[in-house]
Amino acid sequence: MTKSKPVLLGLAVLAAALYVVMWIGWTTPWAWVADVDASALAAAHRAGVENHMWVTFWNTVCTVFSPFVFRLVTVGLIVYAFMQRQRRIAVFLILSIELSGVLTEAAKYLADRPRPATAMVHALSTSFPSGHALGVMVSVLALAVVLAPHVRRGLWPWLVVAGVIVVIAVGVGRVALNVHHPSDVVAGWALGYLWFLACLPVLSGGFRAVKAEAETPEAHGRER
């Protein structure tokens, strides 16, 4: 963990910078941010108007992998963690995943950016940052670090690839549905990553405990 601290710190600084740039970019507004937002929304809206399956597909993706679904699934993991006396893991999941919704609403309230007028599906609240992008980023990262010790090392690359695909797909989907500007999604990813890092220290003791338990002779005996 110590060796990875400089990397985590560097990524945290990058994420914070991205969030600030996206915020300033749409409030100023900066021409390049406005142009990217407008062109991406226009292209996606044309695709949706020309093909209704476009809207159905992306709406399904964003519904199946929504923060609400992740939070619902995580409730079961939290209960299981408490039953196994892995309190650090349970608290980590509560803070990182379940309470990410509170962070989302607070950030949206502060920004108060209207959603695009061309939205093709109904969406509550305001636009900046994307709650889907934020919630899914936090959920995927948090679940990955909690579940990784229980997954064979050979499957870790597949776990990473699956997580990346889900995060990107949901972010793209929110723009494809015209309920978010690209800058909202990038800001959501950035803030979600920062929230994950802020919650990560809670997990350290519980993470070591899980690994230690998995490596005990008794555990290996049960596996046999």
Summary of the structure (lengths in Angstrom):
residues: 224
radius of gyration: 19.1
end to end distance: 30.8
largest distance: 63.2
contacts: 715
relative contact order: 0.16
helix: 81%
strand: 0%
